[in-house]
Structures are given as C-alpha cells and as structure tokens.
Amino acid sequence: MKKIQSKNTKPELLLRSKLFAKGFRFRLHKKDLPGKPDIVLPKYKSVIFVHGCFWHKHENCIDGRIPSSNTEFWKDKIQRNIRNDELNIEKLRKIGWKVYVVWECEVEKKLDLIMRNLISQIVEP
C-alpha cells in the first residue's frame, strides 16, 4: 500500500496533459482549498478531482469493490473517504468554486468525451 500514489497518478497526468494542450493553465493540489483538489483552474474558479475507483467507491465499477479480506476495515476507510469528499465539495461550492469529479476508469476509456464535457461546463457556465 505504501507505493500507491495520491498525486500525479496516470489518469491525472493524462487529463492534465489534455487540458494543457487545449490551452488551459492550472495549479496542482492547492493546499489552501478544501480537499486539495488535483487540478485547480483559477481563471474559471473551477476544480477537478480525479478520484480513484477503489478509494472513493465508484459504483458499478469493477475497481470499486470492497476486498474480501478485512472487509470491515475497508468499508469504514472508504466510507470516511466518501464523507470527506462530500464535505470538501460542499465547502468548495459554498466559497464559489465549481467542482468536477472525474473517475480514473473513465479517464482511461473516455478521455475525449470527458474533455468535451469539462470544457463545455467550465468555459460556458
């Protein structure tokens, strides 16, 4: 578990690369914002979280399943993650930020669709 990254994951790097290529400029993991969003677009007052399917319990995703061993620990851990996500998103919205959540499995499979949706929602409010 030590080797699991929380920053600069492959899906996050792919999304950042596409955003940069489209001309978006952003900041990374801003500590002064709730939840330290993965990507911060200050010009558009928008943040993007790239959630890992396992760690944030992506419903209907094969990677979002609870392991069969030590299930109570994992259920509690993942529920805390989900609760923290909800609180951080709520805090960000209260201070005027637009929040977008992208799942790691979707980045790898539907990057072009995600980009179209993000751009349309970020640029055209």
Backbone hydrogen bonds, N-H to C=O, Kabsch-Sander energy under -0.5 kcal/mol:
donor,donor_aa,acceptor,acceptor_aa,energy
4,I,1,M,-1.4
13,L,9,T,-2.7
14,L,10,K,-2.4
15,L,11,P,-2.3
16,R,12,E,-2.6
17,S,13,L,-2.4
18,K,14,L,-2.1
19,L,15,L,-2.6
20,F,16,R,-2.7
21,A,17,S,-2.3
22,K,18,K,-1.6
23,G,20,F,-1.6
24,F,19,L,-2.4
27,R,40,V,-2.8
29,H,37,P,-0.9
29,H,38,D,-0.7
30,K,37,P,-0.6
33,L,30,K,-1.2
36,K,33,L,-2.0
38,D,48,I,-0.5
39,I,48,I,-2.1
40,V,27,R,-2.9
41,L,46,S,-3.3
44,Y,41,L,-1.0
45,K,41,L,-0.6
45,K,42,P,-1.0
46,S,41,L,-1.8
47,V,98,K,-2.7
48,I,39,I,-2.9
49,F,100,Y,-2.9
51,H,49,F,-0.8
51,H,102,V,-2.5
56,H,52,G,-1.9
57,K,54,F,-0.9
58,H,53,C,-2.3
59,E,57,K,-0.7
61,C,58,H,-1.2
64,G,61,C,-1.6
65,R,62,I,-0.8
74,W,70,N,-1.9
75,K,71,T,-2.9
76,D,72,E,-2.4
77,K,73,F,-2.7
78,I,74,W,-2.7
79,Q,75,K,-2.4
80,R,76,D,-2.3
81,N,77,K,-1.9
82,I,78,I,-2.5
83,R,79,Q,-2.6
84,N,80,R,-2.7
85,D,81,N,-2.5
86,E,82,I,-2.3
87,L,83,R,-2.3
88,N,84,N,-2.7
89,I,85,D,-2.5
90,E,86,E,-2.2
91,K,87,L,-2.5
92,L,88,N,-2.5
93,R,89,I,-2.4
94,K,90,E,-2.1
95,I,91,K,-1.4
96,G,93,R,-1.5
97,W,92,L,-2.5
98,K,45,K,-2.6
100,Y,47,V,-2.0
102,V,49,F,-3.1
104,E,51,H,-2.5
106,E,103,W,-0.6
107,V,103,W,-1.9
108,E,104,E,-1.6
109,K,105,C,-1.1
110,K,106,E,-3.7
111,L,107,V,-0.5
114,I,110,K,-2.5
115,M,111,L,-2.6
116,R,112,D,-2.2
117,N,113,L,-2.4
118,L,114,I,-3.1
119,I,115,M,-2.8
120,S,116,R,-2.3
121,Q,117,N,-2.0
122,I,118,L,-3.0
123,V,119,I,-2.4
124,E,119,I,-0.7
124,E,120,S,-0.8
